[in-house]
Amino acid sequence: EHLRKRIAESHANVRDLSVIEAKSTYIDTWQKLHKSGLTYFLVRMDSDNRQSGKEEILAVSASGIKFLKVSSGEIKVNYDYAQLRQWSINWEMEKVIIHLRQEQRISFTPLSTNCKTVVEFIGGYAFLSLRKPD
């Protein structure tokens, strides 16, 4: 019975919307969900980091990059794209190196994909973050 009431309430909220308005509302609602729009990569942090050798999850999104604990999914650290100075790949060692402001550096080895894929996601979102809305 409770579920039936919730469905009726939800339907009442969108019943008078045009198709475009309903789709826009759906997309807006979806984007507000926690962890929506994140792409995850399993990485191993390198020896020059505090958590050397530990596996972590790198989450890349339009708002920035996050490192999460593998065991709980809890966000350990979050960097927005304004903090990124540059990134590079050491092809011989298959490592991604991210240079941040204040001379901070993070390096890791992707375990779930190759370096190129990770850097393409970071670069694409960093580029989009620089665009001004039309």
C-alpha positions in Angstrom: 0.0 0.0 0.0 2.8 2.4 0.9 4.5 1.7 -2.5 1.3 2.4 -4.3 0.9 5.8 -2.6 4.5 6.7 -3.5 4.0 5.8 -7.1 0.8 7.9 -7.2 2.6 10.9 -5.6 5.5 10.6 -8.1 3.1 10.4 -11.0 1.2 13.5 -9.8 4.4 15.4 -9.7 5.1 14.8 -13.4 1.7 14.3 -14.9 1.3 17.8 -16.2 4.8 18.1 -17.7 5.6 18.0 -21.4 7.8 15.2 -22.6 10.9 17.4 -22.7 10.2 18.8 -19.2 9.7 15.3 -17.9 13.0 14.1 -19.4 14.8 17.2 -18.1 13.4 16.6 -14.6 14.4 12.9 -14.8 18.0 13.9 -15.8 18.2 16.5 -13.1 17.0 14.1 -10.4 19.5 11.4 -11.6 22.4 13.8 -11.5 21.6 14.7 -7.9 22.0 11.2 -6.8 25.1 10.5 -4.6 28.0 9.2 -6.6 26.2 9.8 -9.9 28.5 10.4 -12.9 31.6 8.8 -11.4 33.9 6.5 -13.3 35.9 4.2 -11.1 39.4 2.8 -11.6 41.2 0.4 -9.2 44.8 1.8 -8.7 47.8 1.0 -6.6 49.4 4.0 -4.9 53.2 4.4 -5.5 56.0 4.6 -2.9 56.3 8.4 -3.1 52.8 8.7 -1.6 51.8 8.3 2.0 49.8 5.2 1.3 52.4 3.4 -0.7 51.5 0.1 -2.2 47.9 0.3 -1.1 45.1 -0.3 -3.5 42.5 2.5 -3.7 39.7 3.4 -6.0 40.1 6.5 -8.2 36.8 8.1 -9.0 36.8 10.6 -11.9 33.9 12.9 -12.5 33.0 16.3 -13.9 33.6 17.9 -10.5 37.1 16.5 -9.9 39.0 13.3 -8.9 38.5 11.4 -5.6 40.4 8.6 -4.0 38.2 6.1 -2.1 39.0 3.3 0.3 38.5 -0.1 -1.4 37.0 -1.6 1.7 34.3 0.9 2.4 34.0 3.3 -0.6 34.6 6.2 1.8 36.2 9.2 0.2 39.8 9.7 1.5 40.7 12.8 -0.5 39.0 14.9 -3.1 40.7 17.3 -5.7 38.8 19.6 -8.0 40.2 20.4 -11.4 41.3 23.9 -10.3 43.9 22.2 -8.1 45.5 20.2 -11.0 48.6 21.7 -12.5 49.4 18.9 -14.9 49.4 15.2 -15.3 51.7 12.8 -17.2 52.3 9.1 -17.8 55.5 7.2 -17.3 55.0 4.7 -20.1 57.9 2.4 -19.1 56.6 1.9 -15.6 52.9 2.3 -16.5 52.3 5.0 -13.9 50.1 8.1 -13.9 51.6 11.2 -12.2 49.3 14.0 -11.2 50.9 17.3 -10.2 48.8 19.6 -8.0 49.3 23.1 -6.7 51.7 23.6 -3.8 54.1 21.1 -5.3 52.0 18.1 -4.3 52.4 15.1 -6.4 50.4 11.8 -6.6 51.4 8.8 -8.6 49.7 5.5 -9.1 49.5 2.4 -11.3 46.1 1.7 -12.7 45.1 -2.0 -12.1 41.7 -2.1 -13.8 42.7 -0.4 -17.1 45.6 1.2 -18.8 47.2 4.6 -18.1 45.9 6.1 -21.3 42.2 5.5 -20.4 42.6 7.1 -16.9 44.4 10.1 -18.3 41.8 10.5 -21.1 39.1 10.7 -18.5 41.0 13.2 -16.3 41.9 15.3 -19.4 38.4 15.3 -20.8 36.8 16.4 -17.6 39.5 19.0 -16.9 38.9 20.5 -20.3 35.2 20.5 -19.8 35.6 22.2 -16.4 37.4 25.1 -18.2 34.5 25.8 -20.6 32.1 28.6 -19.8 28.4 27.9 -20.1 26.8 29.2 -23.3 
